[in-house]
Amino acid sequence: MPETDLTKYLKPEMLSGLSNLEMIARYIVEGYLTGLHKSPFHGFSVEFSQRRPYLPGDDLKFVDWKVYARTDRYYVKQFEEETNLRCHIILDVSKSMKYGSGKIKKSDYASYLAAALAFLMIRQRDATGIVTFDDHIKKRLPPRTTNSHLNQILLTIDKAEYGSDTHISKALNQIAEQIDRRGLIILISDLLDDPQDVLNGLKNFRFYEHEIIVFHILDEQEINFKFSGDVLFRDLESKNSIKTQPEYIKELYRDRISDFIEFYKSNLINNKIDYKLLTTNMPFDKALNEYLLKRKNYF
């Protein structure tokens, strides 16, 4: 089937020339929804199950004007699933996220994904918030459902300053203490921290009965390590550097990164935490599918 003009924006490289985050989020979501021929996810089609009388505070865009013309009464379209889902997107803005071997850095990919998720959630009237962190919480917006709140989320993502070292568990524990209602937690990070500490931080959310999705963002080079010649490697956070010939350490490195990924995958699944590894060249539908499956099964 030929690719449509919208679905092409699911590919990260197609977004690299765009600077407007709202436009990027809209293109990703509309491209994704275009690709769903018949959505298995309640509430994500244009169909609605019934109408109900208009209530103060209802969004006027859902008023059924055809029914009003016939009855002189206000009714709104009630979609198949109107939920009280509260979602917290937790975005890693530590310096290690600024690495990229191609056009799209990890920070770019993570920002586009966070923006698209927020756009999709608020479009579905799910209360959505954002938290940015490095070694501590930098910015937090609590979940809300309004379009003006979406604008604030997108501005927070777009203006995030990638500053300090990573301390994921510390930030997670701080966030868990501030959330007073059960909800959906989405962590977007390269997880470059002590894996056991990160696991303990995520288990804290499970203790409070939150549902969790972890999107593990890595550059393809961080996995495959296809460097050649003399290469200078510099840690973006500590600034430590080492010059070496990658072919001598490639096998050991790949074993270590494989163990690193497997630790997260197996331990998170064992703790009923959804885990999805994403490289910065993967289409965004891989992540959005994961979110919709979790949302469908949330209640």
Secondary structure, 3 states (H helix, E strand, C coil): CCCCCCHHHHCHHHHCCCCCHHHHHHHHHHHHHHCCCCCCCCCCCCCCCEEEECCCCCCHHHECHHHHHHHCCCEEEECCCCCCCEEEEEEECCHHHHCCCCCCCHHHHHHHHHHHHHHHHHHCCCEEEEEEECCCEEEEEEEECCHHHHHHHHHHHHCCCCCCCCCHHHHHHHHHHHCCCCCEEEEEECCCCCHHHHHHHHHHHHHCCCEEEEEEEECHHHHHCCCCCCEEEECCCCCCEEEECHHHCHHHHHHHHHHHHHHHHHHHHHCCCEEEEEECCCCCHHHHHHHHHHHHCCC
